[in-house]
Amino acid sequence: MEAIGQFIPLILIFAIMYFLLIRPQQKKVKEHAAMVEALRRGDQVVTQGGLIGKVSKVKEDNEVEVEVADGVKVRVVKSTIAQVLNKTEPAK
């Protein structure tokens, strides 16, 4: 019985860490993955490097082509998109 009593604080610490750190981080990762999957041509995005541009092409191999200035296009890995500023309206 005493052995169980010694493990209760450890279990409580793990539960608190789970609800305060692990679970919110998993939710944030899931939201980022959904945002990256929903990228479409015409969306204005910010990369983790700070580049702001408009998506000109969504490629199948985990890349997007972003136009950062007139005629200047860069290939960006989808997971490095930090934020979508302006979403385009869905095609009907």
GIPE-V235821 format. One record per backbone hydrogen bond with DSSP energy under -1.0 kcal/mol. CO is the residue of the C=O (numbers start at 1). NH is the residue of the N-H. E is the energy in kcal/mol with one decimal. If there is no record, write none. Layout:
{{CO,NH,E} {CO,NH,E}}
//
This chain:
{{1,5,-1.5} {2,6,-1.4} {4,8,-1.1} {7,11,-2.4} {8,12,-2.5} {9,13,-2.4} {10,14,-2.1} {11,15,-2.3} {12,16,-2.4} {13,17,-2.5} {14,18,-2.4} {15,19,-2.3} {16,20,-2.1} {17,21,-2.4} {17,22,-1.4} {18,23,-2.7} {21,25,-1.5} {22,26,-2.3} {23,27,-2.1} {24,28,-2.2} {25,29,-2.3} {26,30,-2.1} {27,31,-2.3} {28,32,-2.2} {29,33,-2.3} {30,34,-2.0} {31,35,-2.2} {32,36,-2.5} {33,37,-2.2} {34,38,-1.5} {36,39,-1.2} {40,43,-1.8} {43,55,-3.0} {44,85,-2.6} {44,86,-1.0} {45,53,-2.1} {46,82,-2.3} {46,83,-1.7} {47,50,-1.7} {51,47,-2.4} {53,45,-2.9} {54,67,-3.3} {55,42,-3.0} {57,65,-3.3} {60,62,-1.2} {62,78,-2.0} {63,59,-2.1} {64,76,-3.1} {65,56,-3.4} {65,57,-1.5} {66,74,-2.9} {67,54,-2.2} {69,72,-2.1} {72,68,-2.0} {72,69,-1.2} {74,66,-3.1} {76,64,-2.7} {77,80,-1.9} {78,81,-1.9} {80,48,-2.4} {83,46,-2.6} {86,44,-2.5}}
//
